[in-house]
Amino acid sequence: VLPDGRKIELDDFIDDIAKARVTGYCVTSGLVDAYTKCLAAPVFSAPGKIEATMCLVVPIDTSEDRTGELVALLRDRAARLSIP
């Protein structure tokens, strides 16, 4: 249940998780509030075991180019913290 009372559909949530596993990151826009989007990348404690995520919250109107740059930076930093 989101802060505004909306409920995330379970099938949608599972689909988003599957997509994030494939892409190696997740971007949600307007999920928590109407003004921000969250960029997240996994930190692994062992191969295939996600221990945590690193994330950035940016204004929702951040350009796609800038979002892509930030996702690449975030994935790089998360990989540096991960155990190979």
C-alpha distances in whole Angstrom, upper triangle without the diagonal:
4,7,8,6,6,5,6,10,11,14,13,12,15,17,16,17,20,21,20,23,25,25,25,22,19,18,15,16,14,11,10,13,16,18,18,17,17,20,19,22,22,25,27,28,31,31,28,26,23,23,21,20,22,20,21,19,22,22,21,24,25,28,27,31,29,26,28,30,27,26,29,30,27,27,31,30,27,30,32,30,30,32,34
4,5,5,5,6,7,11,13,16,14,12,16,18,16,17,20,21,20,22,25,24,24,21,17,16,13,13,11,8,6,9,12,14,14,14,14,17,18,21,22,24,27,28,31,31,28,26,23,23,21,19,20,18,18,16,18,18,17,21,22,25,25,28,26,23,26,28,25,24,27,28,24,26,29,28,26,29,31,29,29,32,34
4,5,7,9,11,15,17,20,18,16,20,21,19,20,24,24,23,25,28,27,26,23,20,18,15,14,12,9,7,8,11,14,14,15,15,18,19,22,24,26,28,30,33,34,31,29,25,25,22,21,21,19,19,16,18,18,17,21,22,25,26,29,27,24,27,29,26,25,29,28,25,27,30,29,27,30,32,30,31,34,36
4,6,9,11,15,17,20,18,17,21,22,20,22,25,25,24,27,29,28,28,25,21,19,16,15,11,10,8,8,10,13,14,15,17,20,21,25,26,29,31,33,36,36,33,32,28,28,25,24,24,21,21,18,19,18,17,20,23,25,26,29,28,25,28,30,27,26,30,31,28,29,33,32,30,33,35,33,34,37,39
4,6,10,13,15,18,17,16,20,21,20,21,25,25,24,27,29,29,29,26,22,21,17,17,14,11,10,11,13,17,17,18,19,22,23,26,27,30,32,34,36,36,33,31,28,28,26,24,25,23,23,21,22,22,20,23,25,28,28,32,30,27,30,32,29,28,32,33,30,31,34,33,31,34,36,35,35,37,39
4,7,9,12,15,13,13,17,18,17,19,22,22,22,25,27,26,26,24,20,18,15,14,12,9,10,11,13,16,16,17,17,21,21,24,26,28,31,33,35,35,31,30,27,28,25,24,25,22,22,20,21,21,19,22,24,26,26,30,29,25,28,30,28,27,30,31,28,29,33,32,30,33,35,34,34,36,38
4,6,9,12,11,10,14,15,15,16,19,20,20,22,25,25,25,22,19,18,15,15,14,10,11,13,15,19,18,18,18,20,21,23,24,27,29,31,32,32,29,28,25,26,24,22,24,22,23,21,23,23,20,24,25,27,27,30,29,26,28,31,28,26,30,31,28,28,32,32,29,32,34,33,32,34,36
4,6,9,7,7,10,11,11,13,15,16,16,19,21,21,21,19,16,15,12,13,13,9,11,14,15,18,17,16,16,18,18,20,21,24,26,28,30,29,26,25,22,23,21,20,22,20,21,19,21,22,19,22,24,25,24,28,27,24,25,28,26,24,27,28,25,25,29,29,26,29,32,30,29,32,33
4,6,5,6,9,10,11,13,14,15,17,19,20,21,22,20,17,17,14,16,15,13,15,17,18,21,20,19,19,20,20,22,23,26,27,29,30,29,26,25,23,25,23,22,24,22,24,23,24,24,22,25,26,27,26,29,29,26,27,30,28,25,28,30,27,27,31,31,28,30,33,32,31,33,34
4,5,5,6,9,10,11,12,14,15,17,19,20,21,19,17,17,16,18,18,15,17,19,21,24,22,20,19,20,20,21,21,24,25,27,27,27,23,22,21,22,21,21,23,22,24,23,25,26,24,27,28,29,27,30,30,26,27,30,28,25,28,30,27,26,30,30,27,28,32,30,29,30,31
4,5,5,6,9,10,11,12,14,15,17,18,20,19,16,17,16,18,19,16,18,21,22,25,23,21,20,21,20,21,21,24,25,27,28,26,23,23,21,23,23,22,24,23,25,24,26,27,24,27,28,28,26,29,30,26,26,29,28,25,27,30,27,26,29,30,27,28,32,31,29,31,31
4,5,5,6,9,10,11,12,14,16,16,18,16,13,14,12,14,15,13,16,18,19,21,20,17,17,18,17,19,20,23,24,27,27,26,23,22,21,23,21,20,22,21,22,21,23,23,21,23,24,25,23,26,26,22,23,26,25,22,25,27,24,23,27,28,25,27,30,29,28,30,30
4,5,5,6,9,10,11,13,15,15,16,14,12,13,11,14,15,12,14,17,19,21,19,16,15,16,15,16,17,20,21,23,24,23,20,19,17,19,18,17,19,18,20,19,21,22,20,23,23,25,23,25,25,22,22,25,23,20,23,25,22,21,25,25,22,24,27,26,25,27,27
4,5,5,6,9,10,11,13,14,15,14,13,14,14,17,18,15,18,21,22,24,22,19,18,17,16,17,16,19,20,22,23,21,18,18,16,18,18,17,20,19,22,22,24,25,23,26,26,27,24,27,27,23,23,26,24,21,23,25,23,21,25,25,22,23,27,26,24,26,26
4,5,5,6,9,10,11,12,14,13,12,13,13,16,18,15,18,21,22,24,21,18,17,17,16,17,17,20,21,24,24,22,19,19,18,20,20,18,20,20,22,22,23,24,22,24,24,24,22,24,25,21,21,24,23,20,22,24,22,20,24,25,22,23,27,26,24,26,26
4,5,5,6,9,10,10,12,10,8,9,9,12,15,13,15,18,19,20,18,15,13,13,12,13,14,18,19,22,22,21,18,18,16,18,17,15,17,16,18,18,19,21,19,21,21,21,19,21,22,18,18,21,19,16,19,21,18,17,21,22,19,21,24,24,22,24,25
4,5,5,6,9,10,10,9,8,11,11,15,17,15,17,20,22,23,20,16,14,14,12,12,12,15,16,18,19,18,14,14,12,15,14,13,15,15,18,19,21,23,21,24,23,23,21,23,23,19,19,22,20,16,19,21,18,16,20,21,17,19,22,21,19,21,22
4,5,5,7,9,10,11,10,13,14,17,20,18,20,23,24,25,23,19,17,16,14,14,13,16,17,20,19,17,14,15,14,17,17,16,18,18,20,21,23,25,23,25,25,25,22,24,24,21,20,22,21,18,19,22,19,17,20,22,19,19,23,22,20,22,21
4,5,5,6,8,8,8,10,12,15,18,17,19,22,23,23,21,17,15,14,13,12,13,17,17,21,21,18,15,17,15,18,17,15,17,17,19,20,21,23,20,22,21,21,18,20,21,17,16,19,18,15,16,19,17,15,19,20,18,18,22,22,20,22,22
4,5,5,5,5,5,9,11,14,17,16,18,21,22,22,19,15,13,11,9,9,9,13,14,17,18,16,13,14,12,15,14,12,13,13,16,17,19,21,19,21,20,20,17,19,19,16,15,17,16,12,14,16,14,12,16,17,14,15,19,18,17,19,19
4,6,5,7,9,12,14,18,21,19,21,24,25,26,22,19,16,14,12,10,9,12,12,16,15,13,10,11,10,14,14,12,15,15,18,20,22,24,23,25,24,24,21,22,22,19,17,19,18,14,15,18,15,13,16,17,14,14,18,18,15,17,17
4,6,8,10,13,16,19,22,21,23,26,27,27,24,20,18,15,13,12,12,15,15,18,18,15,12,14,14,17,17,15,17,18,20,22,23,25,23,25,23,23,19,20,21,18,16,19,18,14,15,18,16,13,16,18,16,15,19,20,17,19,18
4,6,8,10,14,17,20,19,22,24,24,24,21,17,15,12,11,10,11,14,15,19,18,16,14,16,14,17,16,14,15,15,17,19,20,22,20,22,20,19,16,17,17,14,12,15,15,11,11,14,13,10,13,16,14,14,17,18,17,19,18
4,7,11,14,17,20,19,21,24,25,24,21,17,14,11,9,6,7,10,11,15,15,13,11,13,11,14,13,11,12,13,15,17,19,22,21,22,20,20,17,18,18,15,13,14,13,10,10,12,11,8,11,13,10,10,14,15,13,15,15
4,7,10,13,17,16,18,20,21,20,17,13,10,7,6,5,7,10,13,16,17,16,14,15,12,14,12,9,10,10,12,14,15,18,17,19,17,17,15,16,15,12,11,13,11,7,9,11,9,7,11,12,10,11,15,15,14,17,17
4,7,10,13,12,14,17,17,17,14,10,8,6,5,7,9,13,15,19,20,19,16,17,14,16,13,10,11,9,11,12,13,16,14,17,15,16,14,16,15,11,11,14,12,9,12,13,11,10,14,15,13,15,18,18,17,20,21
4,7,10,10,12,14,14,14,11,7,6,5,6,9,12,16,18,22,23,23,20,20,17,19,16,12,12,9,10,10,11,12,11,13,12,13,11,13,13,9,10,13,11,9,12,14,12,12,16,16,15,17,20,20,20,23,24
4,7,6,9,10,11,11,9,5,5,7,9,12,15,18,21,24,26,25,23,22,19,20,17,14,14,11,11,10,11,11,9,12,12,14,13,16,15,11,13,16,14,12,16,17,15,15,19,19,18,20,23,23,23,26,27
4,5,8,8,8,8,6,4,7,9,12,15,18,21,24,27,29,29,26,26,22,23,20,17,16,13,12,10,10,9,6,9,10,12,12,15,14,11,14,16,14,14,17,19,17,18,21,22,21,23,26,25,26,29,30
4,6,5,4,6,6,6,9,12,14,18,21,24,27,30,32,31,29,28,25,25,22,19,18,15,14,11,11,10,7,10,12,14,15,18,17,14,17,20,17,17,21,22,20,21,25,24,23,26,29,28,28,32,33
4,6,7,9,8,7,8,12,13,17,19,22,25,27,30,29,27,26,22,23,20,17,17,14,14,11,12,12,10,14,15,17,17,20,19,16,19,21,19,18,21,22,20,21,24,24,22,25,28,27,27,30,31
4,7,9,8,8,9,12,14,18,19,22,25,27,30,30,28,26,23,23,19,17,17,14,13,10,12,12,11,15,16,19,19,22,21,18,20,22,19,19,23,23,20,22,25,24,23,26,28,26,27,30,32
4,6,6,8,10,14,16,20,22,25,28,31,33,33,31,30,26,26,23,20,19,16,14,11,11,10,9,13,15,18,19,22,20,18,21,23,20,20,24,24,21,24,27,26,25,28,30,29,30,33,35
4,6,8,12,15,18,22,24,27,30,33,35,35,33,32,28,29,25,22,21,18,16,12,12,9,8,10,13,16,17,20,19,17,20,22,20,20,24,24,22,25,28,27,26,30,32,31,32,35,37
4,7,10,14,17,21,24,26,30,32,35,35,33,32,28,28,25,21,20,16,14,10,9,6,5,8,10,14,15,18,16,15,18,20,17,18,22,22,20,23,26,25,25,28,30,29,30,34,36
4,7,10,13,17,20,22,26,29,31,31,29,28,25,25,21,18,16,12,10,6,6,4,4,8,9,12,14,16,14,12,15,17,14,15,19,18,17,19,22,21,21,24,26,25,27,30,32
4,7,10,14,17,20,23,26,28,28,26,25,22,22,19,15,14,10,8,6,6,6,5,9,9,11,12,14,12,10,13,14,12,12,16,16,14,16,19,19,18,21,23,23,24,27,29
4,6,10,13,16,19,22,25,25,23,22,18,18,15,11,10,7,6,5,6,9,9,12,11,13,13,15,13,10,12,14,11,10,14,14,11,13,16,16,15,18,20,19,20,24,25
4,7,11,13,17,20,22,22,20,20,16,17,14,10,8,5,5,6,8,11,11,13,11,13,12,13,12,8,10,11,8,6,10,11,8,10,13,13,12,15,17,17,17,21,22
4,7,10,13,16,18,18,17,16,12,13,10,6,6,4,7,9,11,14,14,17,15,17,15,16,15,11,12,13,10,8,10,11,7,8,12,11,9,12,15,14,14,18,19
4,7,10,13,15,15,13,13,10,11,9,5,5,6,9,12,14,18,18,20,18,19,17,17,16,13,12,13,11,8,9,10,6,5,9,9,6,9,12,11,11,14,15
4,6,10,12,11,10,9,6,8,6,4,6,9,12,15,18,21,21,24,22,23,21,21,20,17,16,17,14,11,12,13,9,8,10,10,6,8,11,10,8,11,13
4,7,9,10,10,8,6,6,5,5,7,10,14,17,20,24,24,26,24,25,23,24,22,19,19,18,16,14,14,13,10,9,10,9,5,6,9,6,5,8,10
4,5,7,7,5,4,5,7,9,11,14,18,21,24,27,27,30,27,28,26,26,25,22,21,21,19,17,17,16,14,11,12,12,8,8,10,8,5,6,8
4,7,8,6,6,5,8,11,13,17,20,23,26,30,31,33,31,32,30,30,29,26,25,25,23,20,20,19,17,15,15,14,11,10,11,9,6,5,8
4,6,5,8,8,11,14,16,20,23,26,29,33,33,35,33,34,31,31,30,28,26,26,24,22,21,21,19,16,17,16,13,11,13,11,8,5,6
4,6,8,10,13,15,17,20,23,27,29,32,32,35,32,33,30,30,29,27,25,25,24,21,20,21,18,15,16,16,13,11,13,13,9,7,6
4,6,10,12,13,16,19,22,25,28,31,30,33,31,31,28,29,28,25,24,25,23,20,20,21,18,15,17,17,14,12,15,14,10,10,9
4,6,9,11,15,18,21,24,27,30,30,33,31,31,29,30,29,26,25,25,23,20,21,21,18,16,17,17,13,13,15,13,10,10,10
4,6,8,11,14,18,20,23,27,26,29,27,28,26,27,26,23,22,23,20,17,18,18,15,13,15,15,11,11,14,12,9,10,12
4,7,10,13,17,20,23,27,27,30,28,29,28,28,27,24,23,24,21,19,19,19,16,14,16,14,11,12,14,10,9,10,13
4,7,10,14,16,19,23,23,26,25,26,25,26,24,21,21,21,18,16,17,17,13,13,15,13,9,11,13,10,9,12,14
4,6,10,13,16,19,20,23,21,23,21,22,20,17,17,18,15,12,14,14,10,10,12,11,8,10,12,10,10,13,16
4,7,10,13,17,18,21,18,20,19,20,17,15,15,15,12,10,12,11,7,8,11,8,6,10,11,10,11,14,17
4,7,10,13,14,17,15,17,17,17,15,12,14,14,10,9,12,11,7,9,12,10,9,13,14,13,14,18,20
4,6,10,12,14,12,14,15,15,12,10,12,12,8,9,12,10,8,11,13,12,12,15,16,16,17,21,23
4,7,9,12,10,13,14,16,13,11,14,14,10,11,15,14,11,14,17,16,15,19,20,19,21,25,26
4,6,8,7,10,12,13,10,9,12,12,10,11,15,14,13,16,18,17,17,21,22,22,23,27,29
4,5,6,9,12,14,11,10,14,14,12,14,17,17,16,19,21,21,21,24,26,26,27,31,32
4,6,9,10,13,11,10,13,15,13,14,18,18,17,19,22,22,22,25,27,27,28,32,33
4,6,9,11,10,10,13,15,14,15,18,19,18,21,23,23,24,27,28,29,30,34,35
4,7,8,6,6,10,11,10,12,15,15,15,18,20,20,21,24,25,26,27,31,32
4,5,5,6,9,10,11,12,14,15,16,18,20,21,22,24,26,27,28,32,32
4,5,5,6,9,10,10,12,14,15,16,18,20,21,22,24,26,26,30,30
4,5,5,6,9,10,11,13,14,15,17,19,20,21,23,25,26,29,29
4,5,5,6,9,10,11,12,14,15,16,18,20,21,23,24,28,28
4,5,5,6,9,10,10,12,14,15,16,18,20,21,22,26,26
4,5,5,6,9,10,11,12,14,15,16,18,20,21,24,24
4,6,5,6,9,10,11,12,14,15,17,19,20,23,23
4,5,5,6,8,10,10,12,14,15,17,18,22,22
4,5,5,6,8,10,10,12,14,15,16,20,20
4,5,5,6,9,10,11,12,15,15,19,18
4,6,5,6,9,10,11,13,14,18,18
4,5,5,6,8,10,11,12,16,17
4,6,5,6,9,10,10,14,14
4,6,5,6,9,10,13,13
4,5,5,7,9,12,13
4,5,5,6,10,11
4,5,5,8,8
4,6,8,9
4,7,9
4,6
4
